[in-house]
């Protein structure tokens, strides 16, 4: 671009398209693959990479000591995410040409594999179509720092690493009672998880190496090795306590693996705050605008400013204001579109509140290519809203605003002259609340990635939740 033409007028569609299609992340992934594989002809390599379309498939490693439940969690995640499970046992059983015979022989003798052989087996397995298309889950791999470094050298990088922990006494008790179904591979326990079906009970087998001394020795080896593995995954690591019901561990693990890591891509916030009257949207918008430099766009205030400025829209809006009628959606959308197209909104981002109020308005806004990338619903109970609004008062002399409960007037003289805005009457507040919650379900359905917050708490606590939702990526519902 020519620097003499600055500031450059970037069309609003350009950053929105980049964010919606994850262009930055796609280019970053392609560059990583080029540096890892260093192909002689980069163009066909990049085309092949794009055709695979697997940048967002699960790539997970589950680590933990013996009897921590990592195999069970890995199997459940595998079924839920429809990914491929990789364990030392199934890698050996699968067999890969010249690697298979040596791996089987060595594993039958020592129940372990040399690090180099294991990493080659992993590399060969991950190159197969199911792992490329659906993603993969490593169960107990890597076990040592040497394996972790070898795997990284081959360009194999998990996006999520889960480490399960529990006291050794708990793990020993679990391991001693472990039983395995030889047909399905499901793991049961004589005390905590015994199958009710007699057929399954009769075929369960005690795996080798589960005695207390053997388990203690394996735990000692794990504690020695895990301290070298963890530094290899500093930004993708999540430690979970395995000393709780397995279902709870699974849900925590699933929540984590569905969480996107923070991207280095530039983000221009386009924030939409939805909530009933009195939920604190205006205050939160002001706080966001103050801290992050966003343009604060209040729909109602914007319409008043347009009328006062004698702009091209003022003649269309003024009759509705004079007759106290609702401005039609088509006019509101034109005014909003004109404001959001301006350079400050495109460059700095914006926080919008007061619009949309229903599904039709949301569709109109979305049709103008002004889709928000963060949507927050502030839920506040009716009683709290009535308490907030019906007790508001204004001093007609000074213009100062008071609240009879939270900010009472300092003197009786001031209190006697306070006036209530007719809009704050309880009947009108109840009517507005009923109208909002009648439409909120459809709005929440339209904005599927919306974040729902409890607005009935300290405003700065609410602001921290909103701030966290803007800074961190929206969790992915499914892969």
C-alpha positions in Angstrom: 0.0 0.0 0.0 1.1 3.6 -0.7 1.9 5.2 2.7 1.0 8.6 1.3 -2.6 7.6 1.1 -2.9 6.8 4.8 -5.1 6.3 6.7 -6.2 3.4 4.5 -9.9 2.8 4.2 -10.2 -0.9 4.9 -13.6 -2.2 3.9 -15.4 -3.7 6.9 -16.0 -6.9 4.9 -12.2 -7.6 4.7 -11.4 -8.2 8.5 -14.8 -9.9 9.0 -14.1 -12.4 6.2 -10.6 -13.0 7.6 -12.0 -13.7 11.1 -14.9 -15.8 9.9 -12.7 -18.1 7.7 -9.7 -18.1 10.1 -7.3 -16.9 7.4 -4.6 -15.9 9.8 -4.6 -19.4 11.5 -4.7 -21.1 8.1 -1.6 -19.2 6.9 0.1 -19.9 10.2 -0.5 -23.6 10.0 0.7 -23.7 6.4 3.9 -21.9 7.3 4.5 -24.3 10.2 4.1 -27.3 7.9 6.4 -25.8 5.4 9.1 -25.3 8.0 8.6 -28.8 9.4 8.6 -30.8 6.2 10.7 -28.4 4.0 9.3 -29.8 0.7 11.3 -29.3 -2.5 8.3 -28.0 -4.3 6.2 -25.9 -1.8 3.2 -25.1 -4.1 1.9 -28.7 -4.5 2.7 -29.4 -0.8 0.5 -26.4 0.3 -2.3 -27.4 -2.1 -2.3 -30.9 -0.7 -2.3 -29.5 2.8 -5.4 -27.3 2.0 -7.2 -30.2 0.4 -6.8 -32.3 3.6 -8.8 -29.6 5.5 -7.7 -30.9 8.9 -6.4 -27.9 10.7 -9.2 -28.1 13.3 -9.3 -31.9 14.0 -8.6 -33.1 17.5 -4.9 -33.6 18.4 -4.8 -34.7 22.0 -2.4 -36.4 24.4 -3.7 -38.0 27.7 -0.9 -38.5 30.2 -1.0 -39.8 33.8 0.2 -42.4 36.2 -1.0 -46.1 36.3 -4.7 -46.4 37.3 -5.4 -42.7 36.9 -8.0 -43.6 34.3 -6.3 -42.1 31.3 -7.2 -45.0 29.0 -10.9 -44.7 30.0 -10.9 -41.0 29.4 -9.1 -41.4 26.1 -11.6 -44.1 24.9 -14.5 -41.9 25.9 -13.1 -38.9 24.2 -12.3 -41.0 21.1 -16.0 -42.2 20.9 -17.3 -38.6 21.5 -15.0 -36.9 19.0 -15.0 -39.8 16.5 -11.2 -39.7 16.5 -8.5 -42.4 16.3 -7.0 -43.8 19.6 -3.3 -44.6 19.7 -1.9 -46.7 22.5 1.4 -48.6 22.6 -0.6 -51.9 22.5 -2.6 -51.1 19.3 0.5 -49.6 17.6 2.3 -52.9 18.1 -0.7 -54.9 17.1 -1.3 -52.8 14.0 2.1 -53.5 12.4 3.9 -51.4 9.9 6.0 -53.4 7.4 9.5 -53.7 8.6 8.7 -52.0 12.0 6.1 -54.5 13.0 8.2 -57.6 13.6 10.8 -55.9 15.7 8.2 -54.0 17.7 6.2 -57.1 18.5 9.2 -59.1 19.6 10.6 -56.4 21.8 7.2 -55.6 23.4 6.5 -59.3 24.2 9.8 -59.5 26.0 9.9 -56.2 27.9 6.3 -54.8 27.7 7.9 -51.5 26.4 9.4 -50.1 23.2 12.6 -48.1 22.5 11.8 -44.4 22.1 13.0 -44.3 18.5 10.9 -47.3 17.5 7.8 -45.9 19.3 8.0 -42.5 17.6 8.4 -44.2 14.2 5.3 -46.3 14.9 3.4 -43.1 15.9 4.5 -41.3 12.8 3.5 -44.1 10.5 0.1 -44.4 12.2 -0.6 -40.7 12.1 0.0 -40.6 8.3 -3.0 -42.9 7.7 -6.2 -41.4 6.4 -8.4 -41.8 9.5 -5.9 -39.9 11.7 -5.5 -37.2 9.1 -9.2 -36.6 8.6 -10.6 -37.3 12.0 -7.7 -36.5 14.3 -6.1 -38.6 17.0 -5.7 -39.2 20.7 -2.4 -40.4 22.3 -3.0 -42.6 25.3 0.1 -42.4 27.6 2.4 -41.2 24.9 4.9 -39.7 25.4 6.1 -41.3 28.6 9.6 -39.7 28.8 11.2 -36.4 27.8 13.2 -38.2 25.2 10.0 -39.4 23.5 8.4 -36.0 23.8 11.4 -34.3 22.0 11.5 -37.0 19.3 7.8 -36.6 18.6 8.2 -32.8 18.4 11.2 -33.2 16.0 8.9 -35.2 13.7 6.4 -32.3 13.7 3.8 -34.0 15.8 2.4 -31.4 18.2 -0.8 -32.1 20.3 -3.1 -29.1 20.6 -4.3 -30.2 24.0 -2.4 -32.2 26.6 -4.3 -33.5 29.6 -2.3 -34.8 32.7 -4.3 -36.7 35.3 -3.1 -36.7 38.9 -4.1 -38.5 42.1 -2.5 -39.6 45.4 -0.4 -42.8 45.1 -2.5 -44.6 47.8 -5.6 -44.0 45.7 -3.9 -45.2 42.5 -2.6 -48.4 44.1 -6.1 -49.2 45.4 -7.5 -48.7 42.0 -4.9 -50.7 40.2 -5.2 -53.8 42.4 -8.9 -54.1 41.7 -8.6 -53.5 37.9 -10.2 -56.0 35.5 -10.3 -55.9 31.7 -12.9 -57.2 29.3 -10.8 -59.1 26.6 -13.5 -58.7 24.0 -14.2 -55.0 24.2 -11.1 -53.6 26.0 -13.4 -51.9 28.6 -11.8 -51.5 32.0 -13.8 -52.3 35.2 -13.1 -52.4 38.9 -14.0 -54.9 41.6 -15.1 -52.2 44.0 -16.0 -49.1 42.1 -17.2 -50.2 38.7 -18.3 -53.8 38.6 -20.5 -54.7 35.5 -24.0 -55.9 36.3 -24.1 -58.4 33.5 -23.0 -62.0 34.5 -21.8 -62.7 31.0 -19.3 -59.8 31.2 -18.3 -60.7 34.8 -17.3 -64.2 33.8 -15.0 -63.1 31.1 -13.2 -60.3 32.9 -9.4 -60.9 33.4 -6.9 -59.4 35.8 -4.2 -57.7 33.7 -0.5 -58.4 34.4 1.5 -56.1 36.7 -1.2 -54.9 39.0 0.1 -56.1 42.3 0.9 -53.5 44.9 4.8 -53.7 44.6 4.6 -53.6 40.8 2.2 -50.6 40.9 4.4 -48.7 43.3 7.5 -49.3 41.1 5.6 -48.0 38.0 4.4 -45.0 40.0 8.0 -44.2 40.9 9.0 -44.4 37.3 6.1 -42.2 36.3 7.0 -39.5 38.8 10.6 -39.5 37.6 9.7 -39.1 34.0 6.7 -36.8 34.0 8.7 -33.8 35.3 10.7 -34.0 32.1 7.7 -34.3 29.8 5.5 -31.4 31.1 7.9 -28.6 30.1 7.6 -29.7 26.5 3.9 -28.6 26.4 3.8 -25.3 28.5 0.9 -23.6 26.6 -1.4 -26.5 25.9 -1.2 -28.3 29.2 -4.2 -29.0 31.6 -3.8 -30.8 34.9 -6.9 -32.6 36.1 -7.5 -34.4 39.4 -8.3 -38.0 38.8 -9.5 -38.5 42.4 -13.1 -37.9 41.5 -15.9 -39.7 39.6 -14.7 -40.7 36.1 -17.7 -39.0 34.5 -16.7 -35.6 36.1 -13.1 -36.1 34.8 -14.4 -36.8 31.4 -16.6 -33.7 31.2 -13.7 -31.5 32.4 -11.4 -33.1 29.8 -14.1 -32.6 27.1 -14.5 -29.0 28.0 -10.8 -28.4 27.7 -10.3 -30.1 24.4 -13.2 -28.1 22.9 -11.5 -24.9 24.0 -9.7 -23.0 21.3 -6.3 -21.6 22.3 -5.8 -17.9 22.1 -4.8 -17.0 18.6 -2.1 -14.5 17.5 -4.4 -13.2 14.8 -5.4 -9.5 15.2 -8.9 -9.1 16.5 -11.1 -6.1 16.0 -13.8 -6.5 18.7 -17.4 -6.2 17.5 -19.3 -6.7 20.7 -23.1 -6.9 21.1 -24.6 -6.6 24.6 -28.2 -7.9 24.9 -30.3 -7.7 28.1 -33.5 -6.2 29.5 -33.8 -2.6 30.4 -31.8 -1.9 33.6 -29.5 -4.9 33.1 -26.4 -2.7 33.0 -25.7 -2.7 29.2 -24.9 1.0 29.1 -22.4 0.8 32.0 -20.6 -2.2 30.6 -20.4 -0.6 27.1 -18.9 2.5 28.7 -16.3 0.4 30.6 -15.3 -1.5 27.4 -15.1 1.7 25.4 -12.9 3.3 28.1 -10.5 0.4 28.5 -10.2 -0.9 25.0 -11.0 2.2 22.9 -14.1 0.7 21.3 -16.7 2.9 19.8 -19.7 3.0 22.1 -22.8 2.7 19.9 -26.1 3.0 21.8 -28.9 2.7 19.3 -31.3 5.0 21.1 -28.7 7.7 21.7 -27.5 7.3 18.0 -31.0 8.1 16.8 -31.2 11.2 19.0 -27.9 12.4 17.7 -28.9 11.9 14.1 -32.0 14.0 14.6 -30.0 16.8 16.4 -27.3 16.8 13.6 -29.8 17.6 10.8 -28.4 14.8 8.7 -30.0 13.1 5.8 -31.7 10.7 8.1 -33.1 13.3 10.5 -36.1 14.2 8.4 -37.2 10.5 8.2 -36.7 10.0 12.0 -38.1 13.3 13.4 -41.8 12.6 12.8 -41.6 9.4 14.8 -39.8 11.2 17.7 -42.4 14.0 17.7 -45.3 11.5 17.9 -43.4 9.2 20.3 -43.7 6.3 17.9 -41.2 3.5 17.3 -38.8 4.2 14.5 -39.2 1.5 11.8 -36.5 -1.2 11.6 -35.5 -0.3 8.1 -34.6 3.2 9.1 -32.7 2.1 12.2 -30.7 -0.4 10.2 -29.7 2.3 7.7 -28.6 4.6 10.5 -26.6 1.8 12.2 -25.0 0.7 9.0 -23.9 4.2 8.2 -22.3 4.5 11.7 -20.6 1.1 11.7 -19.2 1.7 8.3 -17.3 4.8 9.5 -13.5 4.5 9.8 -13.3 4.6 13.7 -15.7 1.6 14.0 -13.8 -0.4 11.3 -10.4 0.4 12.8 -11.1 0.3 16.6 -14.1 -2.0 16.8 -17.4 -1.2 18.4 -19.8 -2.2 21.3 -23.4 -2.1 20.4 -26.4 -2.1 22.7 -30.1 -1.4 22.4 -30.3 -3.2 19.0 -31.4 -5.8 18.0 -34.3 -6.4 20.2 -35.9 -9.4 18.3 -35.0 -12.0 15.7 -36.1 -9.9 12.7 -33.8 -7.0 13.7 -30.9 -9.5 14.3 -31.4 -10.8 10.7 -31.4 -7.3 9.3 -28.2 -6.5 11.1 -26.6 -9.7 10.0 -27.6 -9.1 6.4 -25.7 -5.8 6.3 -22.4 -7.6 7.0 -22.1 -6.1 10.5 -22.2 -9.4 12.4 -20.7 -9.2 16.0 -17.9 -11.5 16.9 -18.8 -11.5 20.6 -22.4 -11.6 21.9 -23.2 -11.4 25.6 -26.7 -11.8 27.2 -27.0 -10.1 30.7 -29.7 -12.0 32.6 -31.2 -10.2 35.6 -34.3 -11.3 37.5 -37.4 -9.2 37.4 -37.3 -8.2 41.0 -33.8 -6.9 40.7 -34.7 -4.9 37.6 -37.7 -3.3 39.4 -35.5 -2.5 42.4 -32.9 -0.9 40.1 -35.3 1.2 38.0 -38.4 2.2 40.0 -36.3 3.7 42.8 -34.3 6.0 40.4 -34.9 9.7 40.8 -33.6 12.9 39.2 -33.1 16.3 40.8 -34.8 18.8 38.4 -32.6 21.7 39.8 -29.1 20.2 39.4 -29.8 17.3 37.0 -28.1 14.9 39.5 -29.3 11.3 39.5 -30.0 9.4 42.7 -31.2 6.0 43.8 -33.3 5.8 46.9 -31.5 2.6 48.0 -28.0 2.7 46.6 -27.4 6.5 46.3 -29.9 8.4 48.4 -30.0 12.2 48.3 -27.9 13.9 51.0 -30.7 16.1 52.4 -34.4 16.0 52.9 -34.7 19.2 50.8 -33.3 17.5 47.8 -35.4 14.4 48.4 -38.6 16.4 48.4 -38.0 17.8 45.0 -36.8 14.6 43.3 -38.8 13.4 40.3 -39.3 10.0 38.7 -39.0 9.5 35.0 -42.3 8.1 33.7 -40.4 5.3 31.9 -39.3 4.0 35.4 -42.9 3.3 36.5 -43.3 -0.3 37.6 -46.0 -1.0 35.0 -43.8 0.1 32.1 -40.8 -1.7 33.4 -42.8 -5.0 33.7 -44.0 -4.5 30.1 -40.5 -4.0 28.7 -39.2 -7.0 30.7 -42.0 -9.2 29.4 -41.3 -8.0 25.8 -37.5 -8.7 26.1 -37.8 -12.2 27.6 -40.5 -13.0 25.0 -37.9 -12.4 22.2 -34.7 -13.4 24.1 -35.0 -17.2 23.4 -35.1 -16.6 19.6 -32.1 -14.2 19.9 -30.1 -16.7 21.8 -30.9 -19.3 19.2 -29.8 -16.9 16.4 -26.5 -16.1 18.2 -25.4 -19.7 18.9 -22.0 -18.7 20.2 -23.4 -16.1 22.6 -22.1 -16.0 26.2 -24.8 -15.8 28.9 -23.9 -14.0 32.1 -25.5 -13.4 35.4 -26.0 -9.6 35.4 -27.3 -9.5 38.9 -24.0 -9.0 40.6 -21.3 -6.3 41.1 -20.9 -4.4 37.8 -17.1 -4.8 37.8 -17.5 -8.5 38.3 -19.7 -8.6 35.2 -17.2 -6.6 33.4 -14.4 -9.1 34.2 -16.5 -11.9 32.7 -17.2 -9.9 29.6 -13.5 -8.9 29.3 -12.5 -12.6 29.6 -15.0 -13.5 26.9 -13.5 -11.0 24.5 -9.9 -11.8 25.1 -10.3 -15.6 24.9 -11.6 -17.4 21.9 -15.2 -18.7 22.0 -15.2 -22.4 22.9 -16.0 -24.7 20.0 -19.2 -26.7 20.5 -18.1 -29.5 18.2 -15.0 -30.3 16.1 
